[in-house]
Amino acid sequence: MIRNVTRCYGTIPVVDDPTQDVDWSGLFHASGPATDTSRYLAALLSDDPKAFVDGYSHLWSATLRREGKAWPATAPTALLVAELLDNPLLGPDDPSLADAMLVYLYEVGVAADLGDRAAEIRARVKDRAPELRAWTVEYVSADADGRARMWRDGTGLGELVLDQAALGCFDLVPALLRRTLPYLASERARRRTCAAAAVGALARHPTASAQRPELLNQLTSMARAADSSYDLATMVIAIGDLGGDTRTWLGNPDFSVRVCAALAPDLAGDDAADQVLMELEQSPQAFGMSFCDMAPPPQLQSKSYQDLLTGRRAS
């Protein structure tokens, strides 16, 4: 939350610290208890370069699981990341930092994409809530060796705590989607692209079903107006993630765009899409090189195209 404070040299924005509203002592991340996350998130607004780098590294390496899933610290972190999007102290000289926050929300959307499993997880969590609380209290109080042993304790409670963390992200998605949607109309092309990736994941939530047709129309219009193959490829994946028709781009002259169109789950079994994916399997290096010196779109950074191909064939 931002408030204005007048000092002798004028009115400046002072940002209240929302991290203080979270009981981080009862949460954990990849490295253990999340009591350090508040400090690291605050450092993202710091003008101390080392503190900022440490905070940025913590955000990406500790609060997200590599498997595209959540830690208990992920959901509260995501809510604070959404608030950072509007914060004038976030990279005033580096607009790409807000883009990175949108990509973080994309990753949370992936972790929260529980599909039909949400109700079943909610029931199991409710039935074993006291055990999960006790396990978590013990876990955050243990040393590194003790925490390692707890993952092997045979109770399955640790995995259920992680399912509970994913459910926390699932329940947060509607709020994250509301915070993300305005950036589809950003003046910055790359910001719009990162927002499209985030929306493509977040709007898969059941509560967004009524919004999806309008969002698909908006994303399709954005894709048609995209002025780079990277932006177009990212938007095409988002359209496919929301069940939109990506056939239009199967004939695009850019290989990266054709592949991203063919990866759409709804095109499983489509002859034209399968032909493009056959070309991909024959020339994977050409696909990587098609993005030139840029990293792949956000959706291909958390999962390789091989993983997406496997999931597509299973759908």
N, C-alpha and C positions, 0 to 999 in steps of 0.2 A: 504494500500500500504506500502511495507517495503523498507526502504532504509538503507544503511550502513553508519555509522558515525564513524570516527576514533578519539579516545580519547587517552590520555596518557597511558591508560592501554589496548589498543587494539581496534579492530573493533567490534562493537556491533550492533545488529539490532535495529533500531528506527522505530516505526510504526506511520505513519501519522494517524490522527484521521478522518476517513471517516464520523463519525457521524455529523461533522460540515457542511457537504454538504447537509444536510436535514433540511428543515424548519419545525422543530418539533412543532413550535408555532401554526401551522394550523392543527395539528393532535390531536387525542385523543385515549385513551385506556380505560381499564376497570375502572381505578380510576379517570379518568378525563383528563385534558390537558396533552399532551405527552412531555412537556418541560423537564421533569425529565428523559426521556428515554435515552437521550444522555449520561448523567452522569452514569446511571446504566449500560449501555452497555460497557462504558469505564472501569467500575469496574471489568468486566469479565477478563481483562488483568492485574488487580492489584495484588500486592503481599500482600495487606491488607486483611486478612481473612474475617473480618466483611463486608468490602465493597464488596468483591467478593460474599459472601452469599446473601447480599442485591440485588446485580445485577442479580444473578442467579434466585432469587425468583421473581424479577420484570419481568424478561424475560418470565417466565412460567405463572405467575399468572396475569400479567397485559396486556401483548401484545397479548395474545391469548384468544379467547372466549371459554367458556366451551362447548358450543354447537357445537364445531368443525367449527366455522366460524371466520371471521376476524373483527378486529377493523381497523380504518384508519391508525393506527400506525403499523399494522402487516406487510404490504408489505415492507416498508423501513427497518423495523427491520430485516426481512428475508434476505434482500440483504446484510446487514451488518453481519448477522450470517454466511452467505456463505463465506464472506471474513475472518471471524474468523477461519474457518476451516484450512486455510493455515498460520495462525499466530503463530509463535514460542512462543509467550508470553501467549498463551492460555494453561493453565495447563501443564507446562513443565514436572511436576512430576505426572500428572494424565491424562493419555491418554483417559480415559473415557469421558472427557469433550468434546472432538471433536465428540465422538459418540453421546453425548447428542445434539450437534448442528445439527447433521444429523437427529435425531429424531424430532427436532424442524422443520426442513425443511419438514419432512413427514407431520407434523401437518398442515403446510402451504399448502402443496399439497392437503390435505383433504379440507381445507377451499376454495381452488381455483378450486375444481372439480365441475364446474358449468354445465357441460354437454351442453345441447342445450339451456340453459338459458342465456348464455353469450351474445348472440346477442340481445335478448330482453332487458336484463338489460342495455346494452350499449345504446340502443335507448332511454330508459326511462331516464337514467342519462343525456344524451345529451339534451333531451327536457327540463329538469328541472335543468340544471347546475347552473344558477344564484341563484335559490332558495336553492339548496344544499350548495352552498358556503355561502350564508347568514345564513342558519341554523347552519352550522358548526362554523362560526365566533361567532355567538351568544352563541353557546354551550360551546366553549372553554373559553369564557369570563364570563360565569355564575358561581355562587357558586354551591355547591352540591345540595341544594334544587331546585335551578333554573334548573339545568340539569335534575333532577328527573322529574320536571314538563314538561320539553320539550319532554321527552319520551311519555308523555300522552297528547300531545297537539292536537291530532286528525288529524294532517296533513299527517301523514305517512312519513314525510321527514326523520325522524331519521332512520327508517327501510331502506329507499332508500339509505341513506348515508352508511349504513352497507353493502347493496348490492354493492354499489360503491367500498367499501373497498375490498369486495371479488373479484370484477372485477380487482382491482389493483393487487391482488395476482395472478389472472388468467393470466394477461398480463406479470407478472414477471416469470412465471413458466419456459419458455424456458431457461432463463438465469440461474435459480436455477438448472435445470436439467443438464445443461452443467457443472456447478460447482460440482455437486454431482457424476456424472458418474465415474470420476477417482477413487473414493473410493471403487468401486466394486472390484478393483484389489489391495486393501490395503494389507499390510503384516499382519495386525491384523484381526483375524477372526471376532471379534465382530464389528469392524469398517465396514467390508464387509457386515455384517448382517444389521447393521443400515442403511448403504447406500442402501441395497436392499429394505428395507421398504420405504425409501424416494423415490427411483426410482419407486416403485410400485404405489405410489400416483402421483408423478410428471409426469410420462410418460403416464398418462391417458389423458393428454392435447392433443387437436386435432393436434397440430403441430408435435407431436411425433409419429403420426400414422405409418409413414414409418419406424421409428426406432424400433417399438414394436417387430416385429418378431425376429430381432437380439438380442434385450434385453431379450426376453423370452428364447432364446437359451442360453444366458449367465447366466441368473438366474437359469435355469434348470440345467446347468452344476454345478453351485455353490451349488445348493441344493443337488445334488448327491454326492458332495464332503464334505458336511457339517459333522462335527464331533461331533455335539451335537444336541439333539432333539429341544432345544430352537432355535438355529440358523436355523435348518431345518424348524421348524414351521413358523418362521418369513418369510423365503424365499418362502414357499409354499403359504402363504397369498398374498405376493407380486405377485407371478405368477398368482394367481386367480384374483387379482385386475386388471391385464393387459389382462385378457381374456384367459390366458393359461390353458392348460389341467392339472388338478391336480388329475386325477383319479389314477395315479400311486401310490399316497400316501394314498389312502383310506384304503389300507390293511396294512399300517405301524404298527409295533408292539406297537408304542408309541401312547397313546390315544390322547395327545395334537396334534400330527402331523395329525392323522386321522381327528380330528375335524377341524383343520385349512384347510385341503384339502376339506372337505365337505362343508365348508362355502363359497367356490368359487361361485359367482353369476351364472356362466355358468352351474353349476351342479344342479340348481333348477329343481326339478322333477326327478333327477337321483335316481334310487332305492337304489343303494349302498350308495350314499351320504345321502339320507334320513334315512337310517338305522343307520348310524353313528350319525346323529343329533338326532334321537330318543333316542339313547344311552346317548347322552349329556343331553337331557332334563330329563332323568331318574336319571342321576348321575352328576349333575352340580358340586358338591363338588369334585368329582374325577377329573374333568377337571382342576379345580383350583389347586389341589394338584399335578397334573402331571407336573407342572413347578417347583416342589420342593420349594426351598426357594427363587426362582427368581420371579421378577415381570413378568406378561404376556408379550408377544411380543408387540412392540409399537402400532400395529394396534388394539390390544385389550385393550389398556389403554385409548385411546380417545373414544372408543365405546365398550360397553360391548358385550359379545357374544349374549345376548338377543336382543340388537339393531341390530346386524348383521343378526340374524335369521329373525327378522321382515322385514328388508330391502331385504333380500334374497327371502322371500316369496312374497314380493310385486313386485319383478322384473320379 
